[in-house]
Amino acid sequence: MEYDISNFRSFCNDKWFEHKDELFLWEQRFPEYNSTYYFQKHRWMLKKMFVDQQAKEKFAEDNHRKIQKELKRGFKKGNL
């Protein structure tokens, strides 16, 4: 499964800003480190989170198509 590098970078940036917001909410301070350090420290977690999110989105899209087909068939047969 291939992923677009720009989508991954966008995902990582979103997670960095979420991390900053969470830290500020919990401790009323911003991180003392920059995004580069955060990305290096959490690169494997971020990659796994991205892959999991992509798989969930694919499943939701496929499931949506399946449900739509079943609804159309139901309407055609007069079951609904």
The first five atom37 places (N, CA, C, CB, O) and aatype in JSON, in Angstrom:
{
  "aatype": [12, 6, 18, 3, 9, 15, 2, 13, 1, 15, 13, 4, 2, 3, 11, 17, 13, 6, 8, 11, 3, 6, 10, 13, 10, 17, 6, 5, 1, 13, 14, 6, 18, 2, 15, 16, 18, 18, 13, 5, 11, 8, 1, 17, 12, 10, 11, 11, 12, 13, 19, 3, 5, 5, 0, 11, 6, 11, 13, 0, 6, 3, 2, 8, 1, 11, 9, 5, 11, 6, 10, 11, 1, 7, 13, 11, 11, 7, 2, 10],
  "atom_mask": [
    [1, 1, 1, 1, 1],
    [1, 1, 1, 1, 1],
    [1, 1, 1, 1, 1],
    [1, 1, 1, 1, 1],
    [1, 1, 1, 1, 1],
    [1, 1, 1, 1, 1],
    [1, 1, 1, 1, 1],
    [1, 1, 1, 1, 1],
    [1, 1, 1, 1, 1],
    [1, 1, 1, 1, 1],
    [1, 1, 1, 1, 1],
    [1, 1, 1, 1, 1],
    [1, 1, 1, 1, 1],
    [1, 1, 1, 1, 1],
    [1, 1, 1, 1, 1],
    [1, 1, 1, 1, 1],
    [1, 1, 1, 1, 1],
    [1, 1, 1, 1, 1],
    [1, 1, 1, 1, 1],
    [1, 1, 1, 1, 1],
    [1, 1, 1, 1, 1],
    [1, 1, 1, 1, 1],
    [1, 1, 1, 1, 1],
    [1, 1, 1, 1, 1],
    [1, 1, 1, 1, 1],
    [1, 1, 1, 1, 1],
    [1, 1, 1, 1, 1],
    [1, 1, 1, 1, 1],
    [1, 1, 1, 1, 1],
    [1, 1, 1, 1, 1],
    [1, 1, 1, 1, 1],
    [1, 1, 1, 1, 1],
    [1, 1, 1, 1, 1],
    [1, 1, 1, 1, 1],
    [1, 1, 1, 1, 1],
    [1, 1, 1, 1, 1],
    [1, 1, 1, 1, 1],
    [1, 1, 1, 1, 1],
    [1, 1, 1, 1, 1],
    [1, 1, 1, 1, 1],
    [1, 1, 1, 1, 1],
    [1, 1, 1, 1, 1],
    [1, 1, 1, 1, 1],
    [1, 1, 1, 1, 1],
    [1, 1, 1, 1, 1],
    [1, 1, 1, 1, 1],
    [1, 1, 1, 1, 1],
    [1, 1, 1, 1, 1],
    [1, 1, 1, 1, 1],
    [1, 1, 1, 1, 1],
    [1, 1, 1, 1, 1],
    [1, 1, 1, 1, 1],
    [1, 1, 1, 1, 1],
    [1, 1, 1, 1, 1],
    [1, 1, 1, 1, 1],
    [1, 1, 1, 1, 1],
    [1, 1, 1, 1, 1],
    [1, 1, 1, 1, 1],
    [1, 1, 1, 1, 1],
    [1, 1, 1, 1, 1],
    [1, 1, 1, 1, 1],
    [1, 1, 1, 1, 1],
    [1, 1, 1, 1, 1],
    [1, 1, 1, 1, 1],
    [1, 1, 1, 1, 1],
    [1, 1, 1, 1, 1],
    [1, 1, 1, 1, 1],
    [1, 1, 1, 1, 1],
    [1, 1, 1, 1, 1],
    [1, 1, 1, 1, 1],
    [1, 1, 1, 1, 1],
    [1, 1, 1, 1, 1],
    [1, 1, 1, 1, 1],
    [1, 1, 1, 0, 1],
    [1, 1, 1, 1, 1],
    [1, 1, 1, 1, 1],
    [1, 1, 1, 1, 1],
    [1, 1, 1, 0, 1],
    [1, 1, 1, 1, 1],
    [1, 1, 1, 1, 1]
  ],
  "atom_positions": [
    [[0.84, -1.17, 0.0], [0.0, 0.0, 0.0], [0.89, 1.24, 0.0], [-0.96, -0.01, 1.21], [1.7, 1.42, 0.91]],
    [[0.74, 2.09, -1.0], [1.55, 3.3, -1.1], [0.77, 4.5, -0.61], [2.03, 3.52, -2.53], [-0.45, 4.59, -0.79]],
    [[1.48, 5.43, 0.0], [0.85, 6.64, 0.52], [1.58, 7.85, -0.04], [0.86, 6.65, 2.06], [2.78, 7.83, -0.27]],
    [[0.83, 8.89, -0.24], [1.39, 10.14, -0.74], [2.18, 10.81, 0.38], [0.27, 11.08, -1.28], [1.66, 10.97, 1.49]],
    [[3.41, 11.19, 0.11], [4.28, 11.78, 1.13], [3.71, 13.1, 1.65], [5.69, 12.0, 0.56], [3.87, 13.41, 2.83]],
    [[3.05, 13.87, 0.8], [2.5, 15.14, 1.26], [1.34, 14.9, 2.23], [2.03, 15.99, 0.07], [1.15, 15.69, 3.15]],
    [[0.56, 13.83, 2.03], [-0.5, 13.51, 2.98], [0.09, 13.14, 4.34], [-1.37, 12.35, 2.45], [-0.44, 13.53, 5.38]],
    [[1.19, 12.4, 4.32], [1.84, 12.02, 5.57], [2.41, 13.25, 6.28], [2.96, 11.0, 5.3], [2.27, 13.38, 7.5]],
    [[3.02, 14.13, 5.54], [3.58, 15.35, 6.16], [2.47, 16.21, 6.74], [4.38, 16.16, 5.13], [2.62, 16.77, 7.83]],
    [[1.37, 16.31, 6.04], [0.23, 17.07, 6.55], [-0.31, 16.43, 7.82], [-0.88, 17.15, 5.48], [-0.63, 17.12, 8.78]],
    [[-0.4, 15.1, 7.82], [-0.85, 14.36, 9.0], [0.08, 14.65, 10.18], [-0.91, 12.85, 8.71], [-0.38, 14.91, 11.29]],
    [[1.39, 14.59, 9.95], [2.36, 14.83, 11.02], [2.26, 16.26, 11.55], [3.78, 14.57, 10.52], [2.33, 16.47, 12.76]],
    [[2.09, 17.22, 10.67], [1.92, 18.6, 11.12], [0.68, 18.75, 11.98], [1.85, 19.55, 9.92], [0.71, 19.44, 13.0]],
    [[-0.41, 18.12, 11.57], [-1.64, 18.17, 12.37], [-1.4, 17.58, 13.75], [-2.77, 17.41, 11.66], [-1.85, 18.14, 14.75]],
    [[-0.69, 16.46, 13.82], [-0.41, 15.82, 15.1], [0.5, 16.68, 15.97], [0.24, 14.45, 14.88], [0.34, 16.69, 17.19]],
    [[1.43, 17.4, 15.37], [2.31, 18.3, 16.12], [1.47, 19.41, 16.77], [3.4, 18.91, 15.2], [1.65, 19.72, 17.94]],
    [[0.57, 20.0, 16.0], [-0.27, 21.07, 16.56], [-1.24, 20.53, 17.61], [-1.04, 21.77, 15.45], [-1.52, 21.21, 18.6]],
    [[-1.75, 19.32, 17.41], [-2.6, 18.69, 18.43], [-1.79, 18.46, 19.71], [-3.19, 17.35, 17.9], [-2.28, 18.68, 20.81]],
    [[-0.55, 18.02, 19.55], [0.33, 17.79, 20.7], [0.56, 19.09, 21.46], [1.68, 17.18, 20.25], [0.49, 19.12, 22.69]],
    [[0.85, 20.16, 20.73], [1.07, 21.46, 21.38], [-0.18, 21.9, 22.13], [1.47, 22.52, 20.34], [-0.09, 22.38, 23.26]],
    [[-1.34, 21.75, 21.51], [-2.6, 22.14, 22.15], [-2.87, 21.32, 23.41], [-3.76, 21.99, 21.17], [-3.27, 21.87, 24.44]],
    [[-2.65, 20.01, 23.33], [-2.87, 19.15, 24.49], [-1.93, 19.52, 25.64], [-2.66, 17.68, 24.12], [-2.36, 19.61, 26.79]],
    [[-0.68, 19.74, 25.32], [0.29, 20.11, 26.35], [-0.11, 21.44, 27.01], [1.7, 20.22, 25.75], [0.01, 21.6, 28.22]],
    [[-0.58, 22.37, 26.19], [-1.0, 23.65, 26.75], [-2.22, 23.5, 27.65], [-1.29, 24.65, 25.63], [-2.31, 24.13, 28.7]],
    [[-3.17, 22.65, 27.23], [-4.37, 22.43, 28.04], [-4.03, 21.74, 29.36], [-5.4, 21.6, 27.27], [-4.58, 22.08, 30.41]],
    [[-3.14, 20.77, 29.31], [-2.82, 20.0, 30.52], [-1.89, 20.75, 31.46], [-2.2, 18.68, 30.14], [-2.1, 20.75, 32.67]],
    [[-0.86, 21.4, 30.9], [0.19, 21.98, 31.74], [0.31, 23.5, 31.62], [1.5, 21.35, 31.4], [1.19, 24.09, 32.24]],
    [[-0.56, 24.13, 30.84], [-0.54, 25.58, 30.62], [0.83, 26.08, 30.17], [-0.95, 26.3, 31.89], [1.29, 27.14, 30.59]],
    [[1.47, 25.3, 29.32], [2.76, 25.71, 28.73], [2.9, 25.04, 27.37], [3.97, 25.33, 29.66], [2.25, 24.03, 27.08]],
    [[3.75, 25.62, 26.55], [4.04, 25.03, 25.26], [5.31, 24.18, 25.37], [4.2, 26.12, 24.18], [6.09, 24.37, 26.3]],
    [[5.52, 23.25, 24.45], [6.71, 22.4, 24.53], [8.0, 23.22, 24.44], [6.69, 21.35, 23.43], [8.06, 24.26, 23.79]],
    [[9.01, 22.7, 25.1], [10.32, 23.36, 25.08], [11.17, 22.85, 23.92], [11.06, 23.15, 26.41], [12.34, 23.2, 23.82]],
    [[10.6, 22.04, 23.07], [11.3, 21.46, 21.93], [10.54, 21.83, 20.66], [11.45, 19.91, 22.07], [9.39, 22.26, 20.71]],
    [[11.2, 21.65, 19.54], [10.58, 22.02, 18.27], [9.95, 20.81, 17.58], [11.62, 22.67, 17.35], [10.03, 19.69, 18.07]],
    [[9.33, 21.06, 16.46], [8.63, 20.01, 15.73], [9.6, 18.93, 15.21], [7.85, 20.6, 14.56], [9.23, 17.76, 15.15]],
    [[10.81, 19.32, 14.85], [11.79, 18.34, 14.36], [12.08, 17.29, 15.42], [13.09, 19.05, 13.94], [12.12, 16.1, 15.13]],
    [[12.3, 17.73, 16.64], [12.55, 16.8, 17.74], [11.33, 15.89, 17.94], [12.87, 17.56, 19.05], [11.48, 14.68, 18.1]],
    [[10.15, 16.47, 17.92], [8.92, 15.69, 18.1], [8.78, 14.63, 17.02], [7.69, 16.61, 18.09], [8.46, 13.48, 17.32]],
    [[9.02, 15.01, 15.77], [8.91, 14.06, 14.65], [9.94, 12.93, 14.77], [9.08, 14.79, 13.31], [9.63, 11.77, 14.51]],
    [[11.16, 13.28, 15.15], [12.2, 12.25, 15.28], [11.9, 11.3, 16.43], [13.56, 12.91, 15.5], [12.1, 10.09, 16.31]],
    [[11.43, 11.84, 17.53], [11.15, 11.01, 18.7], [9.96, 10.09, 18.49], [10.91, 11.89, 19.91], [9.95, 8.97, 19.0]],
    [[8.96, 10.55, 17.75], [7.71, 9.8, 17.6], [7.46, 9.31, 16.18], [6.56, 10.65, 18.05], [6.31, 9.06, 15.81]],
    [[8.5, 9.18, 15.37], [8.32, 8.84, 13.95], [7.6, 7.52, 13.74], [9.65, 8.79, 13.27], [6.77, 7.42, 12.84]],
    [[7.89, 6.51, 14.56], [7.27, 5.2, 14.35], [5.8, 5.22, 14.79], [8.04, 4.12, 15.12], [4.95, 4.61, 14.16]],
    [[5.53, 5.93, 15.88], [4.15, 6.06, 16.33], [3.32, 6.83, 15.29], [4.09, 6.76, 17.71], [2.19, 6.45, 14.98]],
    [[3.89, 7.91, 14.76], [3.19, 8.71, 13.76], [2.92, 7.89, 12.5], [4.0, 9.97, 13.41], [1.84, 7.98, 11.91]],
    [[3.91, 7.11, 12.08], [3.73, 6.28, 10.89], [2.61, 5.26, 11.11], [5.05, 5.55, 10.53], [1.76, 5.08, 10.24]],
    [[2.62, 4.6, 12.27], [1.57, 3.62, 12.57], [0.2, 4.28, 12.64], [1.88, 2.91, 13.9], [-0.78, 3.74, 12.11]],
    [[0.12, 5.44, 13.27], [-1.15, 6.16, 13.36], [-1.66, 6.54, 11.96], [-1.0, 7.42, 14.23], [-2.86, 6.45, 11.69]],
    [[-0.76, 6.96, 11.09], [-1.13, 7.35, 9.74], [-1.64, 6.15, 8.96], [0.05, 7.98, 9.02], [-2.68, 6.24, 8.29]],
    [[-0.92, 5.04, 9.03], [-1.33, 3.83, 8.32], [-2.69, 3.34, 8.83], [-0.26, 2.72, 8.47], [-3.56, 2.96, 8.05]],
    [[-2.87, 3.36, 10.15], [-4.15, 2.95, 10.74], [-5.29, 3.85, 10.28], [-4.07, 2.96, 12.27], [-6.38, 3.37, 9.96]],
    [[-5.03, 5.15, 10.24], [-6.07, 6.09, 9.8], [-6.43, 5.84, 8.34], [-5.59, 7.55, 9.99], [-7.61, 5.87, 7.97]],
    [[-5.43, 5.61, 7.51], [-5.69, 5.34, 6.09], [-6.51, 4.07, 5.92], [-4.37, 5.24, 5.31], [-7.42, 4.02, 5.09]],
    [[-6.2, 3.05, 6.7], [-6.93, 1.78, 6.62], [-8.38, 1.98, 7.06], [-6.26, 0.7, 7.5], [-9.3, 1.44, 6.44]],
    [[-8.6, 2.76, 8.11], [-9.96, 3.04, 8.58], [-10.76, 3.81, 7.54], [-9.93, 3.82, 9.9], [-11.94, 3.53, 7.31]],
    [[-10.12, 4.79, 6.92], [-10.81, 5.56, 5.88], [-11.17, 4.68, 4.68], [-9.93, 6.75, 5.42], [-12.25, 4.82, 4.11]],
    [[-10.27, 3.79, 4.3], [-10.54, 2.87, 3.19], [-11.69, 1.94, 3.55], [-9.27, 2.04, 2.84], [-12.58, 1.71, 2.73]],
    [[-11.68, 1.4, 4.77], [-12.76, 0.53, 5.21], [-14.09, 1.27, 5.2], [-12.47, -0.02, 6.62], [-15.1, 0.74, 4.73]],
    [[-14.1, 2.5, 5.71], [-15.34, 3.29, 5.75], [-15.85, 3.56, 4.34], [-15.11, 4.61, 6.5], [-17.06, 3.49, 4.1]],
    [[-14.95, 3.87, 3.42], [-15.34, 4.13, 2.04], [-15.93, 2.87, 1.39], [-14.13, 4.63, 1.22], [-16.97, 2.93, 0.74]],
    [[-15.25, 1.74, 1.59], [-15.74, 0.47, 1.02], [-17.08, 0.09, 1.64], [-14.71, -0.65, 1.25], [-17.98, -0.36, 0.93]],
    [[-17.21, 0.25, 2.94], [-18.45, -0.09, 3.63], [-19.58, 0.82, 3.16], [-18.26, 0.02, 5.15], [-20.72, 0.36, 3.01]],
    [[-19.29, 2.08, 2.94], [-20.3, 3.03, 2.45], [-20.83, 2.57, 1.09], [-19.71, 4.46, 2.35], [-22.03, 2.59, 0.84]],
    [[-19.91, 2.16, 0.21], [-20.32, 1.67, -1.12], [-21.21, 0.44, -0.99], [-19.08, 1.35, -1.98], [-22.22, 0.33, -1.69]],
    [[-20.83, -0.47, -0.12], [-21.59, -1.7, 0.07], [-23.01, -1.38, 0.57], [-20.87, -2.63, 1.07], [-23.99, -1.95, 0.08]],
    [[-23.11, -0.49, 1.52], [-24.43, -0.11, 2.05], [-25.28, 0.56, 0.97], [-24.28, 0.84, 3.26], [-26.47, 0.29, 0.86]],
    [[-24.65, 1.44, 0.17], [-25.39, 2.11, -0.89], [-25.93, 1.1, -1.91], [-24.49, 3.14, -1.6], [-27.06, 1.22, -2.37]],
    [[-25.11, 0.09, -2.26], [-25.56, -0.94, -3.2], [-26.74, -1.71, -2.62], [-24.4, -1.91, -3.54], [-27.72, -1.98, -3.33]],
    [[-26.66, -2.08, -1.34], [-27.75, -2.82, -0.71], [-29.03, -2.0, -0.65], [-27.34, -3.25, 0.7], [-30.12, -2.54, -0.85]],
    [[-28.91, -0.71, -0.4], [-30.1, 0.16, -0.39], [-30.73, 0.25, -1.77], [-29.72, 1.57, 0.1], [-31.95, 0.16, -1.91]],
    [[-29.9, 0.41, -2.79], [-30.43, 0.49, -4.15], [-31.15, -0.8, -4.53], [-29.3, 0.78, -5.16], [-32.23, -0.77, -5.12]],
    [[-30.53, -1.93, -4.19], [-31.17, -3.22, -4.48], [-32.49, -3.35, -3.73], [-30.23, -4.38, -4.11], [-33.47, -3.88, -4.27]],
    [[-32.53, -2.89, -2.49], [-33.75, -2.94, -1.7], [-34.85, -2.1, -2.3], [0.0, 0.0, 0.0], [-36.01, -2.52, -2.33]],
    [[-34.5, -0.91, -2.78], [-35.49, -0.05, -3.43], [-36.03, -0.68, -4.72], [-34.88, 1.33, -3.74], [-37.22, -0.61, -5.0]],
    [[-35.13, -1.28, -5.48], [-35.54, -1.92, -6.74], [-36.49, -3.09, -6.49], [-34.31, -2.4, -7.52], [-37.44, -3.31, -7.25]],
    [[-36.23, -3.84, -5.43], [-37.07, -5.0, -5.13], [-38.32, -4.62, -4.35], [-36.27, -6.02, -4.35], [-39.19, -5.46, -4.14]],
    [[-38.42, -3.38, -3.93], [-39.59, -2.94, -3.16], [-39.56, -3.38, -1.71], [0.0, 0.0, 0.0], [-40.6, -3.41, -1.06]],
    [[-38.37, -3.71, -1.19], [-38.27, -4.17, 0.19], [-38.26, -3.02, 1.18], [-37.03, -4.99, 0.36], [-38.55, -3.24, 2.36]],
    [[-37.95, -1.84, 0.75], [-37.85, -0.73, 1.68], [-38.99, 0.23, 1.56], [-36.57, -0.01, 1.49], [-39.04, 1.22, 2.29]]
  ]
}
